[in-house]
Amino acid sequence: MKKKLRTLVLLSGVFVLLVVSSNLKANEYDLEIVVFLNNGNPGTELPRHGSERHAKLNEKLQKLSSRTGSITPLPVSLGKMQGLVENLNRDPSYAVLQHVTWRQEVPLISDAPYIDISALTIGDDGSGLSGTLRFYHSPLLYVDVLLKYVPFSDPELVAAPIVNSFGEVVQDVPTAIEIAYYLDEKRRVKLTDLHYLDSSNIGAIISVWPIDDAIE
């Protein structure tokens, strides 16, 4: 009887391991994100680096960027959103800044890694796209996205401040490098749906799907 009970316990343990293993695999997802610049309908707000809100977002991005690195996104050669990207590229109102994909498990928010989705064209002057994304459940599926885009500046096109007859600055006109666009959003996501996140000048489209439906 003891031998039979021991065998049943061992078999039960194997069954539990198989179930756990199966659940872990089902807990894996492929994510794809497209980040784009909206050139056709720019926002009216002057996006200054020096604003209090942007200073806080910049500080937040620096902290989150220091916590990335456990997962590296890869450029997409053939993805779920390839047709959408092609449409964006054909429209002069938009400019695709980044298109990457990666695979990960969906952890609790406390264990969720931050993914670096910065573009590879970051300039020495800080221009280009930088950003992070976090994918987690609590218990529904969510993504937290923080993006910053600084246009590339032309030293010959730097605007000068406006001064009065006494040489005093009456209007400080920002140079190109002083301008930055931010997107900071938390969004609940549904599997296989397209999720649009946008601000006045920069946007992102995110898709999440189980690995069985992924394009390898």
C-alpha positions in Angstrom: 0.0 0.0 0.0 2.8 2.4 0.9 4.6 1.6 -2.3 1.4 2.2 -4.3 0.8 5.5 -2.5 4.4 6.6 -3.1 3.9 5.8 -6.8 0.7 7.8 -7.0 2.4 10.8 -5.3 5.3 10.6 -7.8 2.9 10.4 -10.7 0.9 13.3 -9.3 4.1 15.4 -9.0 4.9 14.6 -12.6 1.4 15.7 -13.7 1.7 19.0 -11.7 5.1 19.7 -13.3 3.6 19.1 -16.8 0.7 21.4 -16.0 3.0 24.1 -14.7 5.2 23.7 -17.7 2.2 24.0 -20.0 1.0 27.1 -18.2 4.4 28.7 -18.4 4.4 28.2 -22.2 0.9 29.6 -22.5 2.1 32.5 -20.5 4.5 33.6 -23.2 3.6 36.2 -25.7 5.0 38.0 -28.7 4.9 41.8 -28.7 5.3 44.1 -31.6 5.4 47.9 -31.5 5.6 50.6 -34.2 6.5 54.2 -33.1 5.8 57.0 -35.6 6.1 60.8 -35.8 3.0 62.8 -36.9 4.2 65.4 -39.3 0.8 66.3 -40.8 -1.1 67.5 -37.8 1.5 68.8 -35.2 0.3 69.9 -31.8 -0.1 73.5 -30.9 1.7 73.2 -27.6 5.4 74.2 -27.7 7.2 71.1 -26.4 10.0 72.7 -24.4 12.7 70.7 -22.5 12.5 73.3 -19.8 8.9 72.8 -18.9 8.2 71.3 -15.5 6.2 68.4 -16.9 8.8 67.5 -19.5 11.5 67.7 -16.8 9.7 65.2 -14.7 9.1 62.9 -17.7 12.8 63.1 -18.7 13.9 62.2 -15.2 11.4 59.3 -15.1 12.7 58.1 -18.5 16.3 58.2 -17.3 15.4 56.1 -14.3 13.5 53.5 -16.3 16.2 53.3 -18.9 18.7 52.3 -16.3 16.5 49.3 -15.5 16.3 47.9 -19.0 18.5 45.2 -20.7 17.0 41.8 -19.7 15.2 41.6 -23.0 16.4 43.0 -26.3 13.8 43.8 -29.0 14.7 42.8 -32.6 13.9 44.7 -35.8 10.9 43.3 -37.7 11.4 41.9 -41.1 7.9 40.3 -41.4 5.4 41.1 -38.7 1.7 41.3 -37.9 1.7 45.0 -38.6 3.8 45.0 -41.8 1.0 46.3 -44.0 0.2 49.1 -41.5 3.9 50.1 -41.5 4.0 50.2 -45.3 0.9 52.4 -45.3 2.6 54.8 -42.8 5.7 54.9 -44.9 3.7 55.9 -48.0 2.0 58.7 -46.2 4.1 61.9 -46.0 2.2 62.9 -42.9 4.0 60.2 -40.9 7.5 59.0 -40.3 8.2 55.6 -38.8 10.8 55.9 -36.0 10.9 52.3 -34.7 9.5 48.9 -35.5 10.6 46.0 -33.2 9.3 42.8 -31.7 10.2 40.5 -28.8 9.0 37.5 -26.9 8.4 37.4 -23.1 6.3 35.9 -20.3 3.7 38.2 -18.8 4.7 38.6 -15.1 3.1 40.5 -12.2 3.7 44.2 -12.3 6.3 43.9 -9.5 8.4 41.5 -11.6 7.9 43.0 -15.1 11.0 44.1 -16.9 11.4 47.4 -18.7 12.1 47.0 -22.4 14.3 49.5 -24.2 12.5 50.5 -27.4 14.9 53.3 -28.3 15.7 53.8 -32.0 19.3 53.0 -33.1 19.7 56.5 -34.5 20.2 58.4 -31.3 22.5 61.3 -31.9 25.4 62.5 -29.8 23.3 65.6 -29.0 20.5 63.5 -27.5 18.3 63.7 -30.6 16.3 60.7 -31.8 13.9 58.3 -30.1 14.3 56.9 -26.6 11.7 55.0 -24.7 10.7 52.1 -22.5 7.8 49.6 -22.4 6.6 47.3 -19.6 4.2 44.5 -20.2 2.5 42.8 -17.2 -0.8 41.5 -15.7 -2.5 42.8 -12.6 -4.6 40.6 -13.3 -5.6 42.0 -16.7 -3.0 42.7 -19.3 -1.4 46.1 -19.4 1.5 48.0 -21.0 3.2 51.1 -19.7 4.9 53.2 -22.4 7.1 56.2 -22.1 8.6 57.7 -25.3 10.6 60.8 -26.0 11.6 62.1 -29.4 14.0 65.0 -30.0 14.2 66.2 -33.6 17.7 66.2 -35.2 19.0 69.8 -35.2 20.8 71.7 -37.9 23.4 74.1 -36.4 22.9 76.5 -39.3 19.1 76.8 -38.6 19.3 77.7 -34.9 16.8 80.4 -34.1 18.0 83.4 -32.2 16.1 84.9 -29.3 14.2 88.2 -29.9 15.7 91.2 -28.1 14.5 94.7 -27.6 16.4 98.0 -28.3 18.2 97.7 -24.9 19.5 94.2 -25.8 17.2 92.5 -23.4 15.7 89.1 -24.3 11.9 89.5 -24.7 11.2 86.2 -26.3 13.4 83.1 -26.0 12.9 81.1 -29.2 13.9 77.4 -28.7 16.4 75.8 -30.9 15.6 72.5 -32.5 17.5 70.6 -29.8 15.4 72.2 -27.1 12.2 70.7 -28.6 11.1 67.3 -27.4 7.9 65.3 -27.9 6.7 62.9 -25.1 4.2 60.1 -24.9 3.5 58.7 -21.4 0.6 56.2 -21.2 -0.7 53.1 -19.5 -3.1 51.0 -21.5 -5.0 47.8 -21.0 -4.3 45.4 -24.0 -6.3 42.6 -25.5 -4.7 39.8 -27.4 -4.3 40.1 -31.1 -5.9 43.7 -31.1 -4.1 46.8 -32.4 -3.8 49.4 -29.7 -3.1 53.0 -30.6 -1.3 55.3 -28.2 -0.8 58.9 -29.3 0.0 62.4 -28.3 0.0 65.5 -30.4 3.2 64.7 -32.3 4.3 61.1 -31.6 2.4 57.9 -31.5 2.7 54.1 -31.1 0.8 51.0 -32.2 1.1 47.9 -30.1 0.0 44.3 -30.7 0.3 41.3 -28.4 -0.5 37.7 -29.3 0.2 34.2 -28.0 3.3 32.5 -29.4 1.2 29.9 -31.3 -0.1 32.7 -33.5 3.2 34.5 -33.9 5.1 34.9 -37.2 8.6 33.4 -36.7 
